[in-house]
Amino acid sequence: MKTLQEKENILKEIEDLENQFADIEAYFELHEETGDEELLQELSQAVEDLERAVESFWVKTLFTGKYDDKDAVLSLHAGAGGVEAMDWTSMLMRMYMRWAEENGYSVEVLDVSEGEEAGVKSATMVIKGPYAYGKLKAEKGVHRLVRISPFDANKRRHTSFAQVEVVPYFDEDVDIDINPEDIRMDTFRSGGKGGQHQNKRESGVRLTHIPTGISVIVTSERSQHQNRAKAMKILKARLLQHYEKQREEELRKLKGEHKSAEWGNQIRSYVMQPYQMVKDHRTGYEVGNVGAVLDGDIDEFIIAYLKWSAGKDDGSGK
């Protein structure tokens, strides 16, 4: 039913584009007949609206991945650097939540591990909306921040790192076989650092896939059963991605290609001092307004990644 609805939506978009084009032709013909200069302004606006609509539709053609239409599970992990890295991780968490809000997507925070002083050690959230995974897969990798530290009394410049992981979120059960004996479940009290909001029962769940070491923590629900069900969905998604990546690595080895470790290759740098710039190191796309980006304005980075990725896939090398 979802696939049928998506196809109907695509057909409606095509019809809307055709109607907009027909309106432009009508404006043009009417201007030729009447010479009304006011019609030129309306014609200009109609052309701009059509250009934006065509661009938006064209971007959707770049979603060629098997799971691009799915919702996304986004996880953040502070890198080395103590409170600096944890503060940077909380800034990224806010950035993605603001981006989701601006795009009309919903966000469900599944777990947050707060830092002792400030910031966030790690966080996991589900972002739901059209092509959420197809867009957010552009964010996978290490994000680097350079700034004057607010935690340094000597006002020195610091570099911080945070890891972003993104996997598709499946509402339905993922078709992947897991031996129940390979899963270890730990439970704990979920909630904040204490006080009246702390959960007195052990509803928080951590599932660990012993052979791979992949683990998932969910604390968002009051029920242990619900947390376990959500954790299992995410664990299956991560295992699916893990095995697919493993197969890709094996193919690269057969071809004689080499790929460096992800943690050593930041995908994007956010520089606040000594100048202002955010640059994606894969696509070369950059902007000078760091504040806008940290407020969630990352759509152009996502589009640049989709174009770059499409160029890689078609063998053009662009």
Residue pairs with C-beta under 8 A, 6 or more apart in sequence:
6 69
10 60
13 53
13 57
14 57
16 53
17 50
17 53
17 54
17 57
20 46
20 49
20 50
20 53
21 50
23 46
24 43
24 46
24 47
24 50
27 39
27 42
27 43
27 46
28 43
30 36
30 39
31 39
31 40
31 43
59 303
59 306
60 131
62 306
62 307
62 309
62 310
63 69
63 131
63 134
63 306
64 310
64 313
65 133
65 134
65 137
67 133
67 134
67 168
68 131
68 133
68 134
68 137
69 130
69 131
69 133
69 134
70 132
70 133
70 134
70 168
70 169
70 170
71 126
71 127
71 128
71 129
71 132
71 133
71 168
71 169
71 171
72 126
72 127
72 132
72 133
72 135
72 136
72 137
72 166
72 167
72 168
72 169
73 110
73 124
73 125
73 126
73 127
73 166
73 167
73 168
73 169
73 234
73 237
74 96
74 124
74 125
74 126
74 127
74 136
74 139
74 164
74 165
74 166
75 122
75 123
75 124
75 125
75 164
75 165
75 166
76 89
76 92
76 93
76 120
76 122
76 123
76 124
76 162
76 163
76 164
76 165
77 89
77 121
77 122
77 162
77 163
77 165
78 85
78 86
78 88
78 89
78 115
78 119
78 120
78 121
78 122
78 162
79 85
79 142
79 160
79 161
79 162
79 163
79 263
80 161
81 88
81 158
81 159
81 160
81 161
83 115
83 117
83 118
83 119
83 151
84 149
84 151
84 158
84 160
85 119
85 160
85 161
85 162
86 115
86 117
86 118
86 119
86 120
86 121
87 115
87 118
87 119
87 150
87 151
87 160
88 119
88 143
88 145
88 160
88 161
88 162
89 119
89 120
89 121
89 122
89 123
89 162
90 115
90 118
90 119
90 120
91 145
91 294
92 143
92 162
92 164
93 112
93 120
93 123
93 125
94 294
95 293
95 294
95 295
95 296
95 298
96 107
96 125
96 127
96 136
96 139
96 296
97 107
97 125
97 296
98 295
98 296
99 296
99 297
99 298
99 299
100 106
100 107
100 127
100 129
100 296
101 107
101 296
102 296
102 297
103 129
103 299
104 129
105 127
105 128
105 129
105 132
106 127
106 128
106 129
107 125
107 126
107 127
107 128
108 125
108 126
108 128
108 220
109 123
109 124
109 125
109 220
110 124
110 125
110 126
110 217
110 218
110 219
110 220
110 230
110 234
111 122
111 123
111 124
111 190
111 204
111 217
111 218
111 219
111 220
112 120
112 122
112 123
112 124
113 120
113 121
113 122
113 123
113 217
114 120
114 121
114 192
114 193
115 121
117 151
118 151
124 216
124 217
124 218
124 234
126 169
127 136
128 169
132 169
133 166
133 167
133 168
133 169
134 306
135 302
136 166
136 302
137 166
138 301
138 302
138 305
138 306
138 309
139 164
139 166
139 267
139 298
139 302
140 164
140 165
140 166
140 267
141 163
141 164
141 262
141 265
141 266
141 267
141 268
142 161
142 162
142 163
142 164
142 262
142 263
142 265
142 266
142 267
143 161
143 162
143 163
143 164
143 266
143 267
143 268
143 269
143 270
144 159
144 160
144 161
144 266
144 268
144 269
144 270
145 159
145 160
145 161
145 162
145 269
145 270
145 272
146 157
146 158
146 159
146 269
146 270
146 271
146 272
146 273
147 157
147 158
147 160
147 271
147 272
147 273
148 155
148 156
148 157
148 158
148 272
148 273
149 155
149 156
149 157
149 158
152 158
157 273
157 274
161 266
163 263
167 234
167 237
167 238
167 240
167 241
168 237
168 241
169 233
169 234
169 237
170 233
170 236
170 237
173 233
173 236
174 233
174 236
174 237
174 240
176 236
176 239
176 240
176 243
178 209
178 235
178 236
178 239
182 209
182 210
182 211
183 207
183 208
183 209
183 210
183 235
184 207
184 208
184 210
185 205
185 206
185 207
185 208
185 228
186 205
186 206
186 208
187 202
187 203
187 204
187 205
187 206
187 224
188 202
188 204
188 206
189 198
189 199
189 200
189 201
189 202
189 203
189 204
190 199
190 203
190 204
190 219
190 220
190 227
191 197
191 198
191 199
191 219
192 198
199 222
201 222
201 224
202 224
203 219
203 221
203 222
203 223
203 224
203 227
204 217
204 218
204 219
204 224
204 227
205 217
205 218
205 219
205 224
205 227
205 228
205 231
206 215
206 216
206 217
206 231
207 215
207 216
207 228
207 231
207 232
207 235
208 214
208 215
209 215
209 235
209 239
212 239
212 242
214 235
214 238
214 239
214 242
215 235
216 231
216 234
216 235
216 238
217 231
218 227
218 228
218 230
218 231
218 234
219 227
220 227
220 230
221 227
221 230
249 259
252 258
252 259
265 281
266 281
267 280
267 281
267 282
268 278
268 279
268 280
268 281
268 301
269 277
269 278
269 279
269 281
270 278
270 290
270 293
270 294
271 277
271 278
271 279
271 290
272 290
276 288
276 289
276 290
277 286
277 287
277 288
277 290
278 286
278 287
278 288
278 289
278 290
278 293
278 301
279 285
279 286
280 286
280 301
280 304
280 305
282 305
282 308
283 301
283 304
283 305
283 307
283 308
285 300
285 301
285 304
287 293
287 300
289 297
293 301
308 318
311 317
311 318
